[in-house]
Amino acid sequence: MLNKLSFSSKVLLALLFGIITGIVFGESVAWLNIVGTAFIKLLQIPVIPYIFLSLVVGLGSLSVNQAKEIAKKFGLMLVIFWTLGLLVVFALSLSFPEWQSSQFFNATQITLPAEINYFDLYIPSNPFKSFSEGTIPAVVIFSGFLGLALINIENKEYFLAPAKTLIDALSKITKTTITLLPLGIFTLSAAAAGTLYPDDFEKLQIYFLLFIVAALILSLWVMPLFVSAITPFKYRDIVQDCRDILVTAFATGNLFILLPTIIETCNDIFIKYQLQSEETNNYNEIIIPVAYNFPHLGNILSLSFILFSAWFNEADLDYTQNIALAFNGIFSLFASTHISIPFLLNTLHMPADMYQLYLAGDVITRRFSSLTAAVFFLSITLTTTALLVNVTRFNLRRILRFLGLTIGMIASFILIDHSIFTKMLPSQQDLSTSLRQMQVDWDSPSQIQYTLPKTDHLGEHPATPEQIIKRGYLRIGFNPDRVPFSYYNVNHKLVGFDVEMMNHLATALGVKLELIPFDNQSNLYAALDNLQIDIVISGVQINERYISKVLYTQPTMTLTTALIVKDYRQKEFLDFSTFQDKSLKLATLEHYPRMSFVQRNFPDIKISKITSIKEFFDADETEFDGLISSVEEGMTLTMLYPEYAVSFDKNRIHRFPVSYAVHNQNLLLHATLNSWLDIQRTTGRSEQLYQYWIEGQGAVNKAPRRSIIDYFSHQSSTTSPKQQ
């Protein structure tokens, strides 16, 4: 029965059974990805040699005039297709509903992406290195130079004839390996379906729908109809007669392996209309390898993720930013989407960790991207070759009809998608609830004291570690409003990074904790100076003002200077260099590093010290323009106060340390704390607490990846005791 099925039907069945297998068995079939990856690499074996030989033979067989014509007419078609793709992507982004979001800090927010080395990417200074590393743009440029050099060389047939034989051999290898495609598709789809988490899908569902709709409009409507509007070829020649290529491109998510097949299919379409000649064959063999090195419409669809990110992060892009995104997107896509996406996120000052969401959804979107790319290569090759051999026919009525129907279809989809998005949009996850529900993982006996011990009951010298152990408790002074270092959760339990660190310290010393809250930093240091507390915590900055009065431990972490401002003003503060011309009123809780520098070089900036975080948020909007804080602390504060946002200049990152403070004469406790902090760092405990309290890893409950087998196993285990 299977032998009677067409090849595309077998591929679709393999895809379907793979998805079902992944859903049923879950992560237990993740190992199949190894088989699928090996299969993809097997298919890639002949591709780079094929591109090299096709370009060299194709260009080498041309005359000078033919080469010039290809450059002009291919360039024209490329710009037309790019324009159509960009219009569809940007138009469909109008369907996004209203949305608000918040998130924990992520280190990628302050990390600049690696610079793209365009010299290595496009200049084949060492062709053998370019071939071995698969640097396709450099390979194509080298092949192009060699092919163009052959144009005016006599007796070039002595090279071109055996090269054509090699092309036939490579094509045969491709056809042989593609017969194993259903097996490869089954393994890849099973592994993908078995490892995709429900949470990842929920976050991306709107992006998925936008991407899929844009891909289908371009693949099944815009490009085929455009081809039929200006050439003798019909819609069904691309959508129906080429279905094996389209299904394979969709199923594999890899277009690279299909380039030889696409060339042969274009030749077959010219034969069908009795337009085939050696000239058309040469053009087809040149255009596809050349086009592969330009951004195709499958890649341009990835720009929809940038628009999705802007919507998701409430970053309204104006028309100049949209134009810049289109141009920057085209040029950055000459590299790859995995270079382009971080680059574009950075240029628009959006969180770099959005790239992780892009990677999570890539398993789905790359299939539709490959489908769109396959139609693109078929369409641009057919139209360009038709232009070159003068078989195009420009019917104004058909072109206007095509444009009218396309505009109407896109407008309809915008309205439909907006309605669907509004209904399917999950209720905004309130991360402030997660923040308030966070718990310390390591408790130690402790009590909150609201009164300080009397100074006449204390000694003249600060308590040493030995004396602290002997008396049985460690006195800690803290600020109860310093999220995420020390604060009260929803159960009115004191939690936070520093609180949990002190729990571990108390356990190591074998003592109890006596925690004393302070609303004012000056009072904290006064109590320390009066020997009423042993340690000051709560994100303590190494402050020049107190450097002679206390001993600071080694840093527990490093924070990044930022401003907390009203969310609608966030963009005003993304470039610190513009502050020179601004008259600003900023609030500060502590004396932040470089504050003296700011006051000296920016005389129009007035900095006012406040006694608590709440004083800033409760103040009238006209009283302060912003609060000097850190990105790490600011991200948690904006969860509690969602009308505010964190703003900082990524090109002028300034970091400062936070630590703990002890009395300036308590050298023994200071040394003990430093040694203990070294142990926390080397054992990974401080990093683990940083990931939880600062980055929120584990703070938000993630739905487990449950397969059908897991479900029935769980049901069986819960019912068996009752049966006994």
Legacy VTK file of the C-alpha trace (Angstrom):
# vtk DataFile Version 3.0
C-alpha trace
ASCII
DATASET POLYDATA
POINTS 724 float
0.000 0.000 0.000
2.830 2.396 0.867
4.388 1.819 -2.544
1.281 3.312 -4.171
1.628 6.570 -2.244
3.366 9.558 -3.806
6.658 10.685 -2.320
5.109 13.831 -0.828
2.376 11.700 0.802
5.020 9.477 2.398
6.825 12.538 3.745
3.603 13.965 5.203
2.747 10.620 6.808
6.230 10.430 8.317
5.784 13.954 9.691
2.366 13.064 11.165
3.547 9.815 12.758
6.614 11.608 14.112
4.485 14.251 15.833
2.191 11.568 17.284
5.207 9.592 18.525
6.630 12.695 20.231
3.312 13.508 21.911
2.844 9.911 23.114
6.379 9.192 24.349
7.585 12.716 25.199
11.222 13.342 26.076
12.034 9.625 25.962
12.313 9.935 22.161
14.581 13.001 22.273
17.479 10.731 21.241
15.894 10.451 17.766
17.198 13.966 17.126
20.677 12.417 16.812
19.454 10.224 13.944
17.665 13.160 12.328
20.719 15.408 12.572
22.893 12.704 11.013
20.375 12.374 8.177
20.382 16.130 7.487
24.178 16.133 7.365
24.049 13.192 4.940
21.789 15.225 2.654
24.193 18.173 2.835
27.147 16.169 1.471
26.757 17.124 -2.218
25.349 20.622 -1.768
28.460 22.855 -1.464
30.270 21.099 -4.342
27.055 21.365 -6.369
26.759 25.128 -5.729
30.417 25.654 -6.631
30.260 23.679 -9.886
26.848 25.021 -10.925
27.996 28.629 -10.570
31.328 28.064 -12.280
29.786 26.141 -15.187
26.784 28.441 -15.471
28.772 31.676 -15.469
31.643 30.229 -17.472
29.224 29.270 -20.249
27.945 32.847 -20.611
29.062 35.742 -22.694
29.863 39.135 -21.145
26.556 40.604 -22.294
24.597 37.698 -20.796
26.314 38.170 -17.407
25.375 41.855 -17.379
21.774 41.040 -18.226
21.548 38.521 -15.382
22.846 41.090 -12.891
20.288 43.715 -13.974
17.210 41.510 -14.247
17.925 39.324 -11.235
18.473 42.486 -9.161
15.135 43.888 -10.339
13.235 40.701 -9.445
15.005 40.452 -6.087
13.938 43.967 -5.073
10.333 43.270 -6.158
10.107 40.054 -4.133
11.759 41.671 -1.084
9.239 44.508 -1.264
6.300 42.116 -1.455
7.611 40.128 1.528
8.246 43.194 3.684
4.797 44.637 2.920
3.077 41.407 3.966
5.094 41.060 7.202
4.690 44.693 8.313
1.026 44.818 7.319
0.113 41.693 9.296
1.846 43.092 12.408
-1.059 45.568 12.617
-3.170 42.676 13.920
-1.381 42.560 17.314
-3.763 43.175 20.256
-2.928 45.264 23.311
-0.462 43.619 25.700
1.521 44.296 28.843
4.445 42.227 30.098
7.048 42.079 32.847
10.072 39.922 33.485
12.969 39.148 35.769
16.494 40.290 35.019
18.540 38.324 32.507
22.249 38.821 31.898
21.665 38.970 28.150
19.908 42.315 28.664
23.261 43.987 29.306
25.321 41.881 26.896
26.189 43.312 23.496
25.997 40.774 20.635
29.193 39.631 18.984
30.211 41.750 16.018
29.699 40.235 12.588
32.948 39.722 10.689
31.749 40.624 7.218
35.271 40.263 5.814
35.399 36.546 6.635
31.771 36.148 5.607
32.100 37.622 2.130
35.793 37.707 1.189
37.247 34.244 0.440
40.834 35.131 1.354
41.315 31.403 1.959
38.855 29.558 -0.305
39.726 26.192 1.237
38.813 27.511 4.692
35.531 28.884 3.308
34.712 25.482 1.805
35.637 23.546 4.947
33.677 25.833 7.285
30.678 26.063 4.947
30.838 29.861 4.649
28.348 29.968 1.785
28.617 33.680 0.835
32.412 33.398 0.513
32.064 30.130 -1.463
29.628 31.785 -3.869
31.836 34.841 -4.344
34.847 32.637 -5.078
32.758 30.526 -7.477
31.439 33.680 -9.116
34.941 35.083 -9.656
36.125 31.788 -11.142
33.058 31.514 -13.392
33.368 35.105 -14.616
37.071 34.572 -15.289
36.206 31.624 -17.543
33.918 33.712 -19.779
36.726 35.032 -22.005
39.078 32.036 -21.735
39.645 29.958 -24.847
39.257 26.170 -24.730
37.240 26.447 -21.541
35.190 23.446 -22.658
38.041 21.212 -21.500
37.120 22.271 -17.961
33.356 22.769 -18.361
32.652 19.321 -19.870
33.994 17.241 -16.926
32.500 19.765 -14.502
29.054 19.103 -16.024
29.648 15.393 -15.526
30.428 16.015 -11.849
27.210 18.051 -11.529
25.237 15.084 -12.877
26.975 12.788 -10.371
26.234 15.114 -7.447
22.614 15.366 -8.570
22.410 11.568 -8.554
23.763 11.464 -4.971
21.065 13.949 -3.913
18.281 11.894 -5.524
19.536 8.717 -3.835
19.739 10.197 -0.328
16.354 11.901 -0.658
14.713 8.461 -0.939
15.471 8.108 2.794
13.719 11.400 3.556
10.576 9.936 5.237
12.772 8.194 7.821
14.684 11.390 8.548
11.465 13.398 8.815
10.000 10.911 11.275
12.995 11.147 13.620
13.211 14.953 13.504
9.488 15.580 14.059
9.266 12.990 16.867
12.178 14.577 18.741
10.781 18.091 18.230
7.249 17.206 19.362
8.614 15.307 22.352
10.709 18.171 23.719
8.569 21.286 23.101
7.212 22.599 26.425
3.609 23.867 26.700
4.855 27.120 28.306
7.076 27.839 25.336
4.194 27.281 22.943
1.839 29.517 24.953
4.271 32.426 24.880
4.803 32.056 21.162
1.349 31.163 19.894
0.603 34.664 18.565
3.991 34.819 16.836
3.389 31.333 15.406
0.027 32.320 13.950
1.379 35.557 12.473
4.358 33.740 10.960
2.236 30.915 9.549
-0.359 33.261 8.044
2.374 35.417 6.457
4.150 32.307 5.121
0.977 30.875 3.588
-0.071 34.208 2.038
3.348 34.613 0.425
3.738 30.960 -0.601
0.242 30.110 -1.795
-0.960 33.491 -3.016
1.415 36.414 -3.531
4.400 34.755 -5.231
2.550 32.201 -7.434
0.049 34.819 -8.597
2.804 37.329 -9.285
4.581 34.739 -11.458
1.360 33.985 -13.348
0.704 37.722 -13.801
3.957 38.445 -15.698
4.965 35.086 -17.260
3.279 32.376 -19.328
3.455 30.000 -16.349
0.364 29.149 -14.337
-0.409 29.159 -10.621
-0.630 25.365 -10.542
2.872 25.037 -11.995
4.267 26.223 -8.651
1.672 25.152 -6.099
0.529 21.828 -7.581
3.229 20.525 -9.913
6.010 21.375 -7.432
4.276 19.940 -4.389
6.990 17.324 -3.782
9.550 20.116 -3.347
7.210 22.190 -1.174
6.268 19.276 1.076
9.904 18.210 1.428
10.998 21.767 2.230
8.262 22.021 4.868
8.956 18.613 6.373
12.737 18.968 6.616
12.913 22.638 7.512
16.067 22.636 5.378
16.120 24.163 1.912
19.827 23.740 1.320
19.421 20.082 0.381
16.793 20.870 -2.274
18.706 23.352 -4.427
19.663 20.800 -7.090
16.073 19.529 -7.242
14.685 23.080 -7.609
17.002 23.724 -10.581
15.772 20.590 -12.328
12.140 21.466 -11.588
12.553 24.928 -13.147
14.024 23.257 -16.236
10.999 20.912 -16.354
8.558 23.854 -16.227
10.269 25.460 -19.233
10.087 22.110 -21.047
6.352 21.874 -20.259
5.751 25.150 -22.102
8.205 24.249 -24.875
10.456 27.143 -23.871
13.428 25.094 -22.731
16.857 25.609 -24.278
20.489 25.336 -23.237
20.313 29.033 -22.462
17.380 28.652 -20.029
19.115 25.689 -18.385
22.254 27.784 -17.862
20.276 30.678 -16.418
18.419 28.407 -13.977
21.676 26.807 -12.846
23.187 30.241 -12.185
20.250 32.072 -10.620
19.408 29.616 -7.819
22.939 29.338 -6.333
23.316 33.111 -6.590
19.875 33.729 -5.050
20.714 31.394 -2.168
23.254 33.931 -0.932
20.734 36.753 -0.794
18.049 36.995 1.923
15.047 35.004 0.713
11.456 35.577 1.781
11.673 32.699 4.269
14.376 34.690 6.076
12.475 37.950 5.760
9.593 36.291 7.614
11.866 36.206 10.673
11.480 39.996 10.886
7.973 39.266 12.156
9.650 38.047 15.361
11.236 41.485 15.858
7.821 43.085 15.423
6.391 40.491 17.830
9.162 41.310 20.342
8.418 45.023 20.074
4.738 44.312 20.762
5.509 41.848 23.558
7.837 44.343 25.283
5.479 47.276 24.684
8.010 49.069 22.473
6.018 51.085 19.960
8.069 51.439 16.784
7.506 54.631 14.810
7.658 54.731 11.020
11.353 55.673 10.960
12.196 52.686 13.162
10.129 50.410 10.923
11.983 51.660 7.843
15.311 51.182 9.631
14.218 47.673 10.662
13.435 46.800 7.029
16.829 48.000 5.750
18.861 46.662 8.677
16.930 43.416 8.499
17.702 42.876 4.817
21.412 43.542 5.240
21.812 41.553 8.471
20.031 38.571 6.900
22.906 38.250 4.442
24.586 36.451 7.363
21.922 34.245 9.024
18.806 34.621 11.140
20.786 33.536 14.218
23.073 36.524 13.732
20.375 38.872 12.489
17.830 38.400 15.308
20.190 39.309 18.225
21.581 42.186 16.142
18.121 43.634 15.419
16.953 43.153 19.022
19.979 45.124 20.139
19.549 47.949 17.619
15.967 48.440 18.825
17.015 48.191 22.509
14.839 45.175 23.202
15.693 42.411 25.708
18.311 40.101 24.235
16.766 37.099 25.987
13.872 37.299 23.514
16.274 35.416 21.262
15.748 32.363 23.491
12.037 32.494 22.665
12.939 32.690 18.996
15.055 29.547 19.308
12.258 27.733 21.152
9.839 28.467 18.312
12.332 27.790 15.544
11.366 24.118 15.487
7.962 25.150 14.089
8.658 28.336 12.140
11.650 27.040 10.198
9.377 24.597 8.359
7.125 27.379 7.116
10.219 29.469 6.412
11.591 26.658 4.233
8.254 26.330 2.446
8.256 30.066 1.676
11.904 29.946 0.614
11.220 27.053 -1.773
8.423 29.026 -3.465
10.702 32.089 -3.529
13.522 30.268 -5.333
11.097 28.738 -7.824
9.417 32.104 -8.427
12.503 34.307 -8.727
14.222 31.791 -11.006
11.217 31.432 -13.314
10.581 35.190 -13.529
14.248 36.159 -13.963
14.900 33.524 -16.622
11.660 34.499 -18.382
12.869 38.103 -18.424
16.267 37.064 -19.766
14.805 35.025 -22.672
12.066 37.596 -23.354
9.015 35.409 -22.690
7.438 37.669 -20.047
4.089 39.274 -20.718
3.054 42.352 -18.769
-0.737 42.481 -18.678
-1.691 45.638 -16.765
-5.170 44.350 -16.047
-3.871 41.098 -14.577
-1.249 42.933 -12.502
-3.820 45.403 -11.085
-6.165 42.502 -10.356
-3.349 40.718 -8.541
-2.563 43.826 -6.451
-6.232 44.491 -5.618
-6.933 40.912 -4.525
-3.724 40.786 -2.492
-4.473 44.030 -0.645
-8.018 42.830 0.060
-6.793 39.466 1.341
-4.177 41.019 3.636
-6.707 43.533 5.028
-9.132 40.686 5.742
-6.452 38.668 7.511
-5.478 41.681 9.631
-9.050 41.963 10.922
-9.435 38.204 11.398
-6.057 37.789 13.082
-6.689 40.705 15.430
-9.930 39.109 16.552
-8.294 35.699 16.973
-5.264 37.121 18.787
-7.478 39.006 21.231
-9.357 35.826 22.124
-6.395 33.463 22.245
-4.128 35.849 24.159
-3.546 34.288 27.596
-4.251 36.506 30.550
-1.093 38.350 31.455
0.961 36.387 33.929
1.335 38.547 37.000
4.987 38.046 37.874
4.536 40.280 40.892
2.537 37.411 42.403
5.425 35.031 41.750
7.817 37.557 43.280
5.670 37.869 46.407
5.367 34.091 46.710
9.082 33.323 46.503
10.432 31.314 49.434
13.844 30.761 50.962
14.997 27.221 50.309
17.179 27.069 53.430
15.684 28.138 56.730
17.441 28.627 60.015
16.040 29.526 63.439
15.434 33.270 63.427
13.323 36.033 64.893
12.514 39.587 63.859
13.462 42.147 66.508
11.923 45.616 66.338
13.988 47.039 69.190
17.738 47.440 69.385
19.728 46.145 72.327
20.714 48.887 74.766
24.235 50.129 74.289
25.059 49.933 78.003
24.635 46.138 77.821
27.185 45.824 75.023
30.956 45.609 75.214
33.431 48.172 74.000
34.520 46.044 71.062
32.535 44.389 68.266
31.640 40.734 68.743
34.108 38.316 67.150
32.895 35.119 65.420
33.886 33.173 68.554
31.813 35.476 70.781
28.848 35.311 68.362
28.918 31.499 68.485
29.180 31.603 72.275
26.159 33.915 72.702
24.161 31.804 70.194
22.777 34.414 67.792
23.924 36.691 64.958
22.428 40.190 64.776
21.597 41.298 61.211
20.430 44.760 60.228
18.326 44.853 57.051
16.079 47.067 54.927
12.638 45.406 54.517
11.909 47.182 51.197
14.974 46.126 49.187
13.500 43.707 46.669
15.000 41.179 45.801
17.629 41.324 48.582
15.368 41.486 51.634
11.598 41.866 51.680
8.426 40.304 53.088
6.586 37.815 50.880
2.834 37.275 50.704
2.968 35.174 53.893
4.778 38.039 55.680
7.917 35.928 55.845
11.244 37.661 55.388
12.867 36.436 52.153
15.417 37.513 49.549
18.911 36.820 48.291
20.704 38.301 51.311
18.249 36.759 53.771
18.833 33.277 52.399
22.592 33.851 52.385
22.382 34.791 56.086
20.380 31.616 56.760
23.257 29.598 55.331
25.780 31.627 57.340
23.877 31.064 60.586
23.766 27.335 59.900
27.524 27.292 59.218
28.179 29.090 62.537
25.614 27.039 64.426
23.717 30.075 65.711
20.277 31.659 65.402
19.497 34.833 63.483
18.239 38.016 65.093
16.957 40.211 62.245
16.432 43.903 62.932
14.631 46.038 60.270
15.701 49.601 59.436
13.912 52.031 57.132
16.850 54.404 56.912
20.369 53.555 55.792
21.961 56.095 58.116
20.302 54.417 61.100
21.663 51.059 59.894
25.241 52.296 59.935
24.694 54.097 63.248
23.509 50.828 64.825
26.557 49.074 63.389
28.820 51.750 64.808
27.104 51.410 68.206
27.754 47.634 68.144
23.983 46.955 68.202
24.178 44.787 65.070
26.929 42.585 63.647
26.304 42.731 59.895
24.488 45.086 57.511
22.796 43.426 54.500
20.225 44.356 51.796
22.230 44.994 48.636
24.838 47.115 50.434
26.783 49.290 48.007
30.464 49.896 48.583
29.919 53.531 49.405
32.700 56.139 49.489
30.802 57.994 52.170
31.128 55.115 54.659
34.399 53.580 53.433
36.286 54.848 56.507
33.539 53.873 58.955
32.851 50.232 58.005
34.559 47.203 56.506
32.957 45.919 53.319
33.224 42.265 52.450
34.140 41.040 49.007
31.246 41.608 46.550
28.320 39.201 46.572
27.385 40.322 43.049
27.831 43.167 40.584
24.893 45.366 39.564
24.336 47.585 36.522
23.452 51.257 36.903
20.019 52.150 35.515
17.102 54.516 35.969
13.557 53.585 36.918
11.186 55.886 35.044
7.581 56.025 33.934
7.162 53.415 31.196
6.044 55.945 28.596
9.322 57.862 29.147
11.634 54.838 28.896
13.026 55.798 25.477
14.054 59.252 26.731
16.762 57.700 28.906
18.257 55.075 26.595
21.126 57.367 25.606
22.950 58.857 28.601
24.938 61.206 26.349
21.780 63.283 25.809
21.598 64.141 29.527
23.969 67.058 28.937
21.078 69.116 27.587
18.399 67.940 30.020
17.192 69.387 33.274
16.327 66.342 35.367
15.261 65.610 38.928
16.476 62.200 40.024
15.943 60.381 43.303
18.480 58.087 44.944
18.353 55.797 47.942
22.115 55.594 48.377
25.240 57.368 47.181
25.701 55.470 43.916
29.177 55.180 42.380
29.995 57.976 39.918
27.347 60.188 41.483
29.997 62.841 42.123
30.982 62.580 38.455
27.357 63.091 37.392
26.888 66.107 39.646
30.130 67.660 38.406
29.564 67.096 34.669
25.782 67.435 34.482
24.965 70.557 36.502
21.335 70.592 35.339
20.656 67.213 36.959
19.384 67.603 40.517
19.820 64.495 42.678
17.704 64.170 45.836
18.249 61.521 48.472
15.167 59.640 49.683
14.835 57.421 52.734
12.879 54.534 51.130
11.903 53.099 47.771
8.228 53.757 48.489
8.953 57.458 48.813
9.785 57.560 45.099
6.825 55.504 43.928
4.360 57.375 46.176
5.622 60.795 45.086
3.813 62.986 42.592
4.934 62.349 39.008
6.272 65.893 38.685
8.539 65.552 41.740
11.049 63.105 40.172
11.952 62.166 36.620
13.500 58.898 37.701
15.110 56.797 40.426
18.794 55.880 40.243
18.940 52.145 40.785
20.217 49.042 38.987
18.860 46.919 36.151
18.823 43.868 38.444
16.837 45.501 41.253
14.789 47.615 38.858
13.379 44.615 36.985
11.808 43.295 40.202
10.570 46.719 41.299
8.784 47.253 37.982
6.906 43.993 38.570
5.483 45.526 41.736
4.958 48.895 40.017
4.055 47.973 36.391
3.531 51.581 35.307
7.314 52.026 35.590
10.144 50.662 33.432
13.905 50.211 33.645
15.963 52.378 31.298
19.718 52.241 30.697
22.263 52.907 27.971
23.594 49.609 26.595
26.522 51.394 25.005
27.601 52.918 28.329
27.290 50.054 30.773
28.497 50.953 34.261
28.623 48.240 36.912
29.149 48.480 40.655
29.545 45.885 43.437
27.300 45.151 46.423
28.405 43.328 49.529
27.908 43.187 53.313
29.262 45.618 55.929
30.713 45.014 59.410
32.202 47.309 62.046
35.507 48.854 60.974
37.281 47.225 63.922
35.783 43.774 63.473
38.649 42.314 61.445
37.974 38.733 62.537
34.315 38.764 61.443
35.315 40.496 58.217
37.890 37.781 57.434
35.415 35.025 58.378
32.759 36.445 56.057
35.212 36.734 53.155
36.338 33.126 53.605
32.733 31.974 53.856
31.803 33.924 50.687
34.675 32.202 48.865
33.175 28.847 49.853
29.708 29.898 48.624
31.187 30.965 45.305
33.285 27.843 44.714
30.455 25.469 45.694
28.074 27.287 43.348
25.602 28.189 46.096
25.783 31.959 45.551
25.299 31.452 41.801
22.282 29.228 42.464
20.720 31.866 44.730
21.512 34.574 42.152
19.681 32.610 39.478
16.648 32.212 41.726
16.345 35.629 43.384
17.757 37.898 40.668
16.980 36.040 37.420
13.794 34.385 38.685
14.780 30.884 37.560
12.344 28.561 39.301
10.266 31.427 40.649
7.652 30.965 37.921
6.148 27.494 37.906
6.727 25.864 34.544
4.265 23.258 33.365
6.038 19.883 33.179
6.587 18.304 29.787
4.097 15.422 30.164
3.653 12.781 27.467
0.615 10.521 27.087
2.687 7.622 28.446
3.559 9.733 31.518
-0.121 10.541 32.013
-1.254 6.922 32.008
1.681 5.888 34.197
0.679 8.560 36.711
-2.954 7.454 36.600
-1.901 3.858 37.142
0.298 4.719 40.123
-2.454 6.765 41.807
-5.193 4.141 41.365
-3.192 1.037 42.295
-3.177 1.677 46.090
-6.975 1.949 46.103
-7.246 -1.317 44.220
-5.136 -2.999 46.904
LINES 1 725
724 0 1 2 3 4 5 6 7 8 9 10 11 12 13 14 15 16 17 18 19 20 21 22 23 24 25 26 27 28 29 30 31 32 33 34 35 36 37 38 39 40 41 42 43 44 45 46 47 48 49 50 51 52 53 54 55 56 57 58 59 60 61 62 63 64 65 66 67 68 69 70 71 72 73 74 75 76 77 78 79 80 81 82 83 84 85 86 87 88 89 90 91 92 93 94 95 96 97 98 99 100 101 102 103 104 105 106 107 108 109 110 111 112 113 114 115 116 117 118 119 120 121 122 123 124 125 126 127 128 129 130 131 132 133 134 135 136 137 138 139 140 141 142 143 144 145 146 147 148 149 150 151 152 153 154 155 156 157 158 159 160 161 162 163 164 165 166 167 168 169 170 171 172 173 174 175 176 177 178 179 180 181 182 183 184 185 186 187 188 189 190 191 192 193 194 195 196 197 198 199 200 201 202 203 204 205 206 207 208 209 210 211 212 213 214 215 216 217 218 219 220 221 222 223 224 225 226 227 228 229 230 231 232 233 234 235 236 237 238 239 240 241 242 243 244 245 246 247 248 249 250 251 252 253 254 255 256 257 258 259 260 261 262 263 264 265 266 267 268 269 270 271 272 273 274 275 276 277 278 279 280 281 282 283 284 285 286 287 288 289 290 291 292 293 294 295 296 297 298 299 300 301 302 303 304 305 306 307 308 309 310 311 312 313 314 315 316 317 318 319 320 321 322 323 324 325 326 327 328 329 330 331 332 333 334 335 336 337 338 339 340 341 342 343 344 345 346 347 348 349 350 351 352 353 354 355 356 357 358 359 360 361 362 363 364 365 366 367 368 369 370 371 372 373 374 375 376 377 378 379 380 381 382 383 384 385 386 387 388 389 390 391 392 393 394 395 396 397 398 399 400 401 402 403 404 405 406 407 408 409 410 411 412 413 414 415 416 417 418 419 420 421 422 423 424 425 426 427 428 429 430 431 432 433 434 435 436 437 438 439 440 441 442 443 444 445 446 447 448 449 450 451 452 453 454 455 456 457 458 459 460 461 462 463 464 465 466 467 468 469 470 471 472 473 474 475 476 477 478 479 480 481 482 483 484 485 486 487 488 489 490 491 492 493 494 495 496 497 498 499 500 501 502 503 504 505 506 507 508 509 510 511 512 513 514 515 516 517 518 519 520 521 522 523 524 525 526 527 528 529 530 531 532 533 534 535 536 537 538 539 540 541 542 543 544 545 546 547 548 549 550 551 552 553 554 555 556 557 558 559 560 561 562 563 564 565 566 567 568 569 570 571 572 573 574 575 576 577 578 579 580 581 582 583 584 585 586 587 588 589 590 591 592 593 594 595 596 597 598 599 600 601 602 603 604 605 606 607 608 609 610 611 612 613 614 615 616 617 618 619 620 621 622 623 624 625 626 627 628 629 630 631 632 633 634 635 636 637 638 639 640 641 642 643 644 645 646 647 648 649 650 651 652 653 654 655 656 657 658 659 660 661 662 663 664 665 666 667 668 669 670 671 672 673 674 675 676 677 678 679 680 681 682 683 684 685 686 687 688 689 690 691 692 693 694 695 696 697 698 699 700 701 702 703 704 705 706 707 708 709 710 711 712 713 714 715 716 717 718 719 720 721 722 723
